């Protein structure tokens, strides 16, 4: 069975993006969520990198040096003071090609921890998991908004 590596969810944080005086994005959204997930994964025993901003639209961090997570704005509407986020993950090309079985087990374990955090932490809600294909298909069918 293919892993569901895309999760759309909502966070009870105000908009974290910082804009310049000309309304250009100065810092992208998701840093608070990234630090919460990184802390939880470290507590579970995983080696996790610090988050790095990715082109003003989100944050990237790696787990165990081989699984990359990207957190960015989701496309769903939320009440003021909240954030719609998309978290996606993938293994390195080398690991997918030559160590697929080992990578899948590690990836599954990490995703289970992320799922637990998103479902147990009151700051997050409405988490829905997709494969890459399911996510892209739901966006295509709904005009850009992932479906349940």
N, C-alpha and C positions, 0 to 999 in steps of 0.2 A: 504494500500500500504506500502511495506517495505521501510524503510529509506535507502537512499544511504549514507553510513557512511564512505566510502573510497573515497578520492580524490587524484588524481595524478595531479601534476602541476609543473610548472617551475618557478624558482626565479632568478632574475637578480643579484645574489650575487656570488662572487667567492666561490670556494670550502671552506666550513667552517670547515671541519674536520682538526684536527691537528694531525700530525704523529710524532712518536719518531724517533730517529736516525736510528733505525732498521726497520722502516716502519710499526710499529705497530700503531694502532689507539690510540691516546692519548685522543682526545675529538671528539665525533661524530658530524655529520652535523645537521643543522636545528635550532641552538640556536637563530639566528637572526630572523628567521621566527616565532619561538615560541614566542619571546618577542613581535613581531608586533601583532600577533593574540591575545595574552594575553592582551595587551594594548587596542586593539579594543573591546574585550569582556568585559573588566572592564569598559570601557567608555559606553558600552551599558547596564551597570548595573548588570552584572553577577559577582559573587564571583569566582575568579580564583586563583589557587595555583601558586607558583613559579615553573618554569620548573626544573625537575631533570633528569640528564643523565641516560639513560637506556642501560647498558651493551655496551657502546661505539658505539652503532649503531644509536642512536637518543635521543630524549627528550620526556618526559612525563609530562603532566599537567592535572589537573582536573578542571572541571567547576561545580559549585554548589555542590561540594563534591560528585557527583554521576556519572558524565560523564567524562570518561578518554579519553584523546587525546594522540596519539603517533605520533611523526613526525620523519621520517627517510629518508634515501636515497631512491630515486625512481630508476627505472632501465632503464630509457630512456637516450639516448645520448643527450647532450646539448653542445652548443659552450663554449669555454673557458671563464671563468668568470661568468658562470651561474651554477645553481644547479637544479637537478631533485629531487623532493621530493614526498613522500607519507605521507598523513595525514589520520589516521584512528581513529575512535572513537567508544566507546561502553559504555553502562551503567553498573552499578554494578550488580552482580548476584542477590542480594537481591531486588534491585529496578526492575529489569526485571521480576523477579518471582512474587513479591507481589504488585508492584505499576506500572505495565506496562503502563497503559494509561497515568498516570501523567508523567512518565519518557519520553514517546514518545513525548508528547507535548513540554516538556522542551528541549529534544534532537533536535526536529525539529526546534525550535526557535534558538537554538545555531548554528545549521548547516546553517540556513538561514543567520545569521550574518557572519559566516565564508565564505560562498559563496559570500556574498556582498563584503567582504574585498578582496577576491581573484580576483573578477571581477572589482573592482574599483581602486585598488592600482596598479599603473603602474609597480611596482617591481615584480608582479606576472602575469603569463599568461598561457594559454592553460590548464585551470582547467577542468578536466573530472571526473564526479562523478559515483560511482559504489556501488551496494550492495556488501556484502562480497562474495556472490556466483558469481556475475558478474565479480568481480575483479579476483577471483581465476580461473574462466573459461577463461577469456581473457589472463591471464598469461599462462595457460596450452596450449591454442591454438596458442600462438605467441612465444613460447619458452622462456617465462619469462618476456616479455614486455607487459604491459597492452595495450589493444587496445582502440580505440576511442569509 
